[in-house]
Every structure is written in C-alpha cells, then in structure tokens.
Amino acid sequence: MSRDDESIHIMKRVVVDGFLLIGLILGILATNLAWEPFQRGFFCGDESLMYPYHSDTVTVLMLRLVGLLPPAIAFLICEWCVLRKERDTQRCLGVRVPTWVRGFYCVLASFGIGCCFVELAINIAKSTIGRPRPHFFEICVPSIDCSKTEWQGRYIKPTDYTCTGTETDKFEDMRKSFLSGHSAWAAFTMLYLAMYLESRMQWRGSRTLRHTLQFIAVMLSWYCALSRISDFKHHWSDVLAGYTLGLLFAIAVWVWGTEIVKRQKDQKGLPQYDIAVTSVMTQRGNIHNTSN
C-alpha cells in the first residue's frame, strides 16, 4: 500500500467514526429532549411509589467522569506499554503515526461508540416505558383523593388526575424509572475496562495487580447500581435491567466491535528451564551419535 493510500485509509476511518459519533450524539439529544415519556397511571395503594425524594449519591457529573477518564487513561497507558517498541512505517499526510497511537485510537473509538449505544438504548427504554419512580407521589402530588372509595383498588389513568406538586422541573424525570441509566452506564464502562485489562495488561511483576484493578472497576459499577435503590431513584428491577443491559453491551462491543492492534512479533522465547533441558538433550544426542 502506497503512502497516499495509507493516508486515505486512515482519514476515511477517522471521518467515518466522526460521523457515527455525531449521528449517535444527535440521536441521544433527540430522544432525551424531544421524546416525552409515556404517561403511565398508578394505583392509590402502591407503596412502591410512596418513598421520599432523595438527592443522588452518585451525581451525573461523577458518573460521567468515573466512566470516561479511568478507561481512557488505562487505554493510553496499556497501548503505549504494549506497542511502544513497534516500528511502523504507516504515515498519514506525511507524518508517521506511532503504532501505540493507532492502538489507542482504535480502542477509544470503539469504547466511545459503545457508550453512545448504551445511552441511546437507555433513552429509548425510559421514554417508551414511562415507569414512575419510587418517589412519584411526593413529586407529583396527584390531584385525586386516594382516601375515597371510588379510587380504591382501581387503575388510575393519566387522564384521571393532574400533578399539583411544586417541583415542576422534575415532572418529566419522575416517569423515567425503567431502566436505570446510572446502572447501565456504570456496568458498560467498568466491565468493558475490566475485559480490556484482562487482554492488554501484560505486566508480569504481579498478576494480582490486574485482578485487583478489575475488582475495583466492577465494584465501582456495583456500588453505583446499588445506590440507585437506596436513593429511591429506581425500583430493584430497574437496576437489574439496567445493569444487565450494560453488561451485554460491554461484552458485545468488546468481542465484536473493538479492533485491537497486535504486535508484529508475538513470539516469545523459551523459559530458561526449557532451554537448559533442550541443551542437555542435544548434547546427549551428539554423544550418542559419536559413540555409534
């Protein structure tokens, strides 16, 4: 492949990835801002909707920072460690592109597109289902009197009541319980990071270091998911569904959607013990042949 063809190939890859990211981000914004959640009713005696409103233990900003920065830093460090000694002649517009830079870009692009997939799936589920959050009654304050017998034991349709609560800015969000976006996002980012470390972290000084980092990543996602229940933001089934969604997306994107730049020379030398045994066997063979 000529240098011009290499430049065109690299630029085409970057442009296509850029358009995909822009399109997915626009889809996320459209489903989040323009798609009103389904108006679902309730039962007066539904105790799962009577919990108090609680602020987020894991804020959205914290969720994004922890979900993006540690994986990006891990990608950068691991790709540099694995591919820093590779000498590649591939160039883009006359500039040599180091192998570790290409490796970092491939993983980061796949991870970013996977994050957009998860976010888009979350928005679609929330707006389609429209399940009330556990603090629905406190935020909505339905206009009907649930103490009256006419409302007992029957499904109250959205047309039967109006919300009289003062926190009108939370009216739309209180209908987005299913599924848990925090759980899905945390599961995808941290489990993807754990699988990446399993494949690319090759430091042999301590195998337990890699497993400890993987454990920390998984526990961060687990804590985030559990906090959504204790904060009365989601029902347990919402968290289970969200975590499962993030897990499935992490496996799918890692297995089928991530391109890993491999080292050109992947052959390893024999351990010292094997070399010694081979040398002894060779010497014995030579002595035997001489005696014959």
C-alpha positions in Angstrom: 0.0 0.0 0.0 1.4 3.4 -1.0 1.7 6.3 1.3 -1.2 8.1 -0.4 -3.4 5.0 0.0 -2.4 4.8 3.7 -3.3 8.4 4.3 -6.7 8.0 2.5 -7.4 4.8 4.5 -6.6 6.5 7.9 -8.5 9.6 7.1 -11.5 7.6 5.9 -11.5 5.7 9.1 -11.4 8.8 11.2 -14.1 10.6 9.2 -16.5 7.6 9.3 -16.0 7.3 13.1 -16.6 11.0 13.5 -19.8 10.9 11.5 -21.0 7.9 13.5 -20.3 9.7 16.8 -22.0 12.9 15.7 -25.1 10.9 14.5 -25.3 8.9 17.7 -25.0 12.1 19.8 -27.7 13.8 17.9 -29.9 10.7 18.4 -29.2 10.8 22.1 -30.1 14.5 22.3 -33.3 14.0 20.2 -34.6 11.0 22.3 -33.7 12.8 25.6 -35.1 16.3 24.8 -37.9 15.8 22.2 -39.3 12.5 23.2 -41.8 12.8 26.1 -42.1 9.7 28.3 -45.1 7.5 28.1 -47.9 8.7 30.5 -48.5 5.8 32.9 -51.1 5.7 35.6 -50.9 4.2 39.1 -52.8 2.5 42.0 -53.5 4.5 45.1 -52.3 1.7 47.4 -49.0 1.2 45.5 -46.4 1.5 48.3 -43.5 1.2 45.9 -44.3 4.8 44.8 -44.5 6.3 48.3 -40.8 6.8 49.0 -39.4 10.2 49.8 -37.3 12.2 47.3 -33.6 11.8 47.8 -30.6 13.5 46.1 -28.2 11.5 44.0 -25.4 9.8 45.9 -23.6 9.4 42.5 -24.3 12.5 40.5 -24.4 12.6 36.8 -21.1 14.5 36.6 -19.4 12.0 38.8 -20.9 9.1 36.8 -19.5 10.6 33.5 -16.1 11.4 34.9 -15.5 8.0 36.5 -17.0 6.2 33.5 -14.8 8.0 30.9 -11.5 9.1 32.5 -10.2 5.9 34.1 -10.8 3.8 30.9 -9.2 6.4 28.7 -6.1 6.6 30.9 -5.9 2.8 31.1 -6.2 2.6 27.3 -3.4 5.1 26.8 -1.0 3.5 29.3 -1.6 -0.1 28.2 -1.4 0.6 24.5 1.9 2.6 25.0 3.4 -0.2 27.1 2.4 -2.9 24.6 3.1 -1.2 21.3 5.8 1.4 22.2 8.6 -0.7 20.7 6.8 -1.4 17.4 8.3 0.3 14.4 5.6 1.0 11.8 6.1 2.9 8.5 2.5 3.8 8.2 2.1 7.5 7.6 -0.8 10.0 7.3 -0.2 13.1 5.3 3.5 12.5 5.5 3.5 12.2 9.3 4.4 8.9 10.8 1.7 7.5 13.1 3.2 5.5 16.0 1.7 2.1 16.4 0.6 2.8 20.0 -1.3 5.9 18.9 -3.3 3.8 16.4 -3.9 1.2 19.1 -5.1 3.8 21.5 -7.4 5.4 18.9 -9.0 2.0 17.8 -9.9 1.1 21.4 -11.0 4.6 22.4 -13.2 5.0 19.3 -14.9 1.6 19.9 -15.4 2.5 23.6 -16.9 5.9 22.7 -19.3 4.5 20.2 -20.3 1.8 22.7 -21.1 4.5 25.3 -23.4 6.2 22.7 -25.1 2.9 22.0 -25.8 2.4 25.7 -27.0 5.9 26.2 -29.4 5.7 23.2 -30.8 2.4 24.4 -31.4 3.9 27.9 -33.3 6.9 26.5 -35.4 4.7 24.3 -36.4 2.4 27.2 -37.1 5.3 29.6 -39.4 7.2 27.2 -41.1 4.0 25.9 -42.0 2.5 29.3 -42.6 5.7 31.3 -42.5 3.9 34.7 -42.9 6.1 37.7 -40.0 6.4 40.1 -40.3 5.3 43.7 -40.8 9.0 44.8 -43.6 9.6 42.3 -46.3 10.5 44.9 -44.0 13.1 46.7 -43.1 14.9 43.4 -46.4 14.6 41.5 -48.8 15.0 44.4 -51.8 13.7 42.4 -54.9 15.8 42.4 -57.2 12.9 43.4 -58.0 11.9 47.0 -56.9 8.4 47.4 -58.8 8.0 50.7 -62.1 8.0 48.7 -63.6 4.6 47.9 -64.1 5.5 44.3 -60.3 5.4 43.7 -59.6 2.3 45.8 -58.5 -0.9 44.0 -58.6 0.5 40.5 -56.1 1.7 38.0 -56.0 5.5 37.8 -55.4 6.6 34.2 -53.2 9.6 33.4 -56.4 11.4 32.3 -58.0 11.0 35.7 -55.5 13.2 37.6 -53.1 16.1 37.3 -49.8 16.7 39.2 -50.1 19.5 41.7 -46.5 19.4 43.1 -44.4 22.5 43.1 -41.2 20.9 41.7 -42.5 21.0 38.1 -38.9 20.6 36.7 -39.0 17.0 37.9 -42.3 16.0 36.4 -40.8 14.5 33.3 -37.9 12.8 35.1 -40.2 11.2 37.6 -41.6 9.0 34.8 -38.2 7.6 33.8 -37.6 4.9 36.3 -37.2 2.0 33.8 -34.4 1.2 33.2 -31.7 2.6 35.4 -29.4 4.7 33.3 -26.7 5.0 36.0 -26.6 1.2 36.3 -26.4 0.6 32.6 -23.7 3.3 32.1 -21.6 2.1 35.1 -21.8 -1.5 34.1 -20.8 -0.9 30.5 -17.8 1.4 31.2 -16.4 -0.5 34.1 -17.0 -4.0 32.8 -15.5 -3.0 29.4 -12.5 -1.7 31.3 -12.2 -5.0 33.2 -12.2 -7.0 30.0 -9.8 -4.7 28.3 -7.3 -5.1 31.2 -7.6 -8.8 31.0 -6.5 -8.7 27.4 -3.9 -5.9 27.3 -2.4 -5.5 30.8 0.7 -7.8 30.4 2.9 -6.7 33.3 4.2 -9.9 34.8 5.5 -8.4 38.0 2.3 -9.2 39.8 -0.7 -10.9 38.3 -2.9 -9.9 41.3 -2.5 -6.2 40.4 -4.5 -6.7 37.2 -7.2 -8.7 39.1 -7.3 -6.0 41.8 -7.8 -3.2 39.3 -10.6 -5.3 37.6 -12.2 -5.9 41.0 -12.1 -2.2 41.8 -13.7 -1.3 38.4 -16.5 -3.9 38.9 -17.2 -2.8 42.5 -17.5 0.9 41.4 -20.2 -0.1 38.9 -21.9 -2.3 41.6 -21.9 0.5 44.2 -23.3 2.9 41.6 -26.1 0.4 40.8 -27.0 -0.2 44.5 -27.0 3.5 45.3 -29.9 4.0 42.9 -32.1 1.7 45.1 -31.0 3.3 48.4 -31.6 6.8 46.9 -35.2 5.8 45.9 -34.4 6.7 42.3 -35.3 3.2 40.9 -37.0 0.0 41.7 -34.8 -3.0 42.1 -36.0 -4.4 38.8 -35.0 -1.2 37.0 -31.4 -1.6 38.4 -31.3 -5.2 37.4 -32.4 -4.5 33.9 -30.0 -1.5 33.5 -27.0 -3.5 34.8 -27.8 -6.4 32.5 -28.1 -4.1 29.6 -24.7 -2.5 30.3 -23.1 -6.0 30.8 -24.5 -7.3 27.4 -23.4 -4.2 25.6 -19.9 -4.3 27.1 -19.4 -8.0 26.0 -20.8 -7.3 22.5 -18.7 -4.2 21.9 -15.6 -5.8 23.3 -15.9 -9.1 21.4 -17.3 -7.9 18.1 -16.8 -4.1 17.9 -13.3 -3.5 19.1 -10.2 -3.6 16.9 -7.0 -4.5 18.7 -3.7 -3.6 17.1 -1.5 -6.6 17.6 2.3 -6.6 17.9 4.1 -7.8 14.7 6.5 -10.1 16.6 4.4 -12.0 19.1 6.8 -14.9 19.5 8.2 -15.5 22.9 11.5 -17.1 23.9 11.6 -20.4 25.7 11.8 -20.2 29.5 15.3 -20.9 31.0 14.3 -24.3 32.2 13.2 -25.4 28.8 16.4 -24.0 27.2 18.5 -26.0 29.7 16.6 -29.2 29.1 16.8 -28.8 25.3 20.6 -28.1 25.6 21.2 -31.2 27.7 19.1 -33.4 25.3 21.1 -32.0 22.3 24.4 -32.8 24.0 23.3 -36.3 24.8 22.2 -36.8 21.3 25.5 -35.7 19.9 27.4 -38.0 22.3 25.2 -40.9 21.3 25.8 -40.3 17.6 29.6 -40.0 18.2 29.7 -43.3 20.0 27.8 -45.1 17.2 
